Amino acid sequence: MRALVFLLGAMTAYGEPSKAVSVFGTVGVVRGAEDEGALGTAAAYGGTVTLPLAARWAVDVQVLGSRLIDRPEFRVRRLQVSPALVYRRGSEKAHWFIGGGAGFQQDRTTGTFPAFDSGGQSRAVVLDNTNPGPTLHWRTGGVFHATDRMLVRGEFFWVNRYLLPDVGAAVSVGVRLGR
């Protein structure tokens, strides 16, 4: 408990987050959903670029991909592009962030299904559908500076496109460009 209190104190200490651009590689897990229910849980992978605007504000552009369903006969791939305006509070060594915005999501569904025609003959029906659309999203987490340039980031995210949201958690390793 003392370690948690110390960590939160260090993240909100006087000072400001770095004003340098940061680039992250991201891995995590996402629980994907749509209007009819959950699609499944899958690994998420991608990256994030953080562009500071002012002392405590930045634009965070995140791109995450996932394979929500990955069976030989049916696949659902999801790509999310989530730019966000984020508020950052902390110091050069560690800071927390919270933000959100409007983004974009594309689902690609492919599969092969058996079907019967009017004569009772069996045939294969091929499905290949791409479905793009807008999203609303938010995320929160913390960034820790392991060295002067190397960063470690942990976050939780929530993306709404359908009735049910995608929720997930991710860990990123990044580099700070410049000072």
Secondary structure, DSSP 8 states (H G I E B T S, - for coil): -HHHHHHHHHHTSSS----SEEEEEEEEEEEEEETTEEEEEEEEEEEEEEEE-SSSEEEEEEEEEEEEEEETTEEEEEEEEEEEEEEEEE-SSEEEEEEEEEEEEEEEEEEEEEEE-TTS-EEEEEEEEEEEEEEEEEEEEEEEESSSSEEEEEEEEEEESSSS-EEEEEEEEEEEE--
